[in-house]
């Protein structure tokens, strides 16, 4: 697993080097060298560049600037993914998402009206609600794809292949044909196991979506009575913990569905 701390210096240096002001200074040094027919501006520029990359890029001011830029980029990426998800979802999922958005807005208003909570700190926690809304969208995309697969009724097709191979094996005496049938049977059994994994993933995502919706409704009814910032943080962090593995589940599901697609193609073409 990649160490985030190890990546941080590389990110700082990369942003320091590809910074627009850095390019302007480098270009200025090169232009000055050309106009004066001297290497001195280039040497001075190289020295300044080295100091900037070693000292400037590691300064607290530059680190804060980088943190702001990375936050903006993450937000833009979230918005891009959200737009893609909204465009791909069925109306039933969009209705659930819209309802969750409305509850989140009510939670924000109720939290702002709670005299026990500080406005500035509340905003940090409300930003987490926005992240959870994006997570719900991601879950909806995964859930929709799983549902589409299950609606095709592939389990019946797979079971039919297994039964056909079993019956053929009982009748066949040719060793080469038997070997081929056993390979086909093994492939069908793997497909059946994958189908079972898809069904399990579908149930997990269904429960996570329902739990997140119920948790939002609970938080809405409870937020006005929360007596401290710590209590609010705990409530929202528990929501995040409940869905934090959904990204990994989505990646696993993507890979599994791709494997199933290849297996079905192989079965249709008679590739063993």
N, C-alpha and C positions, 0 to 999 in steps of 0.2 A: 504494500500500500504506500502511496506517495505521501511524504511528510509535508504538510502545509507550511511548516516553519522553514523547511529547506527551500521551498519555492518562493518564499516571500522576498529574499534579497534579489533573486533573479528578476522578479516582477518589478521591484524598485529600480534596478539598474536598467531594465529594458525600457521602462517608462521615462527614466531620466535621459537615456540616449535618444529615444524617439520623440522627445518633447519638442514642440514647435519652436520654442525659444532657443533650445540647444541647436537645432538646425540653422536658425537665423545667425547665431553666433559663429557656428562652424563655417557657414557660407560667407559671412562677413570677413572672417580671417583669411579664407581662400581668395576672396576677391581683392582684399587689401594686398595680399602677397603677389597677385597677378599685376596689380596696378603699380606696385613699387618695385617689381622684379627682385624681390627679396624673400629668402626663406624664413626670416625672423618672425613675421606675423604667423606663419604656419607653426613654428616652434612654440611661440607664445600661446597660440590657440590650442595646440596639443597639450601643453602644460595646464592650461585652464580647464580643458576637457577632462584631464585626469583628476584634477582637484574636484571638479564638479561630480564626477562619477563616484569618487571615493568618499568625499565629505558631504557634498550637497545632497546627493541621492539618499544619504543616511540621516539627514537632518530631520528633526521633529516636524518642522513646517512642511517639508516635502512629503513626509509620511502621511501627514494629515490630508494633504491635497490628494495623494494617491488613494487614500481611504474613501474620500468623497467621490472621486472618479469611479472607483470600483463599485461603490454603492449605486451610482447612477447607471453604470453598465449592467449591474445585476437587475436593477429595476426595469431597464429597457428590455433585457432578455426575458424577464418574467412577463412583461406586457406583450412581447412578441409571441411567446408561447401561449399566453392566454387567448390572444386573438385567433391563433391557429386552432386552438381547442374549441373555442366558441363556434368557429366556422364549420367545424367537422361534427359537432354533436347534434343528436336528435332533439326534437322539441321537448321531450319528457325530461332529458337531462338538463336542458337550459332552464326549464321551469324550476327544477330543484336548485340550480345554481342561483337563479334570480331570488328565490325565496331566502337562500342562505345569505346573499348580499344584503337583503333588507334587514334580516336579523342582525347582521354585523353592524349595520348603520344604527340600528336601535341600541345595540350594546354600547357603541361609541357615545351616543347621546346620553344614555343613562349613566355611563361612567363619568362623563363630564359633569353631570349634575350631582354626583356623589361628593359631598364635602370632605369625606375622609381621604380622597385621592388627589394627588397633585397633578395638575393639568399637564405639565411637561413630561412627567414620568408615565402618565396614562397614555400619551401619544406613542411612546415606545412599545407599550403592550398592544395598542390598537394596530400598530404596524404588523405585529405578529398575526393578528386576525386576517390582515390582507394576504399574508403568506399562506395561511390556512385555506383561504378561498382559492388561491392558485393551486394548492395541493388537491383540493376537491375537484377542480377542473381536470387535473392530471388523472386522478382516480376515475373520473367519469369517462375519459378517453379510453383508459385501460378496460374499464367495465364494459363499455360499448363494444370494443373489439372482441372481448371474450364472449359477450352475449351473441354477437353476430356469428361467431364460430359455432357456439352451442346450438343456435337456431337451425343450423344446417343439418343437424341430425346425423353427424358422422359416426356416432357410436353404433348405430344400426348397421351402417355400411361395413364398419370394422368387424363387428361381431359376425356378420355374414361371411366375410373373408375367412375368419378363423374357422367357422363351421365348415365352410367349403374345403379348406385345407385339411381339416380333421377327417372329413369323410373320404377325401381323395387318398389320404395316407393309409386308410384302412383297406382300400381296394388295390392300391398300387404295389407292384412287385419289382419293377425296374429300379435298380439302386440309384441311377442318375436322376431319374424323375423324383424318387423319394427324397434325395438330397435337396433338390430344387424346391420341393413342396415344404420341406422343413425350414428352408430359408425364408420362404414366403410366410409361413406360419410365425416364425420368429419376428419378422417385420410387422405383421399384423398385431402381434402381442405387444410389441413396443409402442405401436400407435395407440393401442388401447390404454396402455399405462400413461402415455402422454395425455390422452383424453381425460383420464382421471385427474391428472395434475391441473389441467385447464379448469375442470369443474371445481377443484379445491380452491384454485386462485380466484375464480369467479365468486365463490362464497366468501372468501376473505375480503375481497374488495367491496362486495355488497355490504358486509358487516361494518367495515371501516367507514364507508360513506354514511350509513345509517347512524353509526355512533357519533360521527362528527356533527351530523345534523341535530341529533338529540343533545349533544354537548353544547352546541350554540344556543339551543332553546333553553337549556338549563342555565347557562351563563347569563342569558338575557333576564331570566326571572330572578337571578341571584345577585347580579352586579350592583344593584342599588343598595344592597345590604352589606356589601363587602366593607370591612372596617379598616383595611390597611393595604398599602401598595404590595406588600409581600404576599398577601392572600390572593390578590388579583394576578400577580405574576405566577404563583403556584397553579392557579386554575388554568391559565392559558398554556403554561408549559406542559401541563398534563395532557392537554389537547394535542400539542405538537408531538409529544412522546407517543401518543396513540397512533399517529399516522406517519411517523418519521421514516419507516422502512418502505414506504410506497414507491419511492423512486427505484429501489432495487427490485421490488416486485414487478414493476413495469418493464424493466430491462429483461428480467428473467422470462416474463410472459412473451415479450417480443421475440426472444430467442427461441422459445418453445414453439410458438406459432409458426415461425420460419422453418423450424425442424419438421413440424407436422406437414407443412406445405411441400417440403422436399420429399418426405416419405410418401405422401399421397401421389405426387408426380411419378416417383419411382414405381409405386404399385401399379399405376395406370399404364406405364410404359413397359412393365414386365422386367424392370431392372432389379436384379437380386444382389 
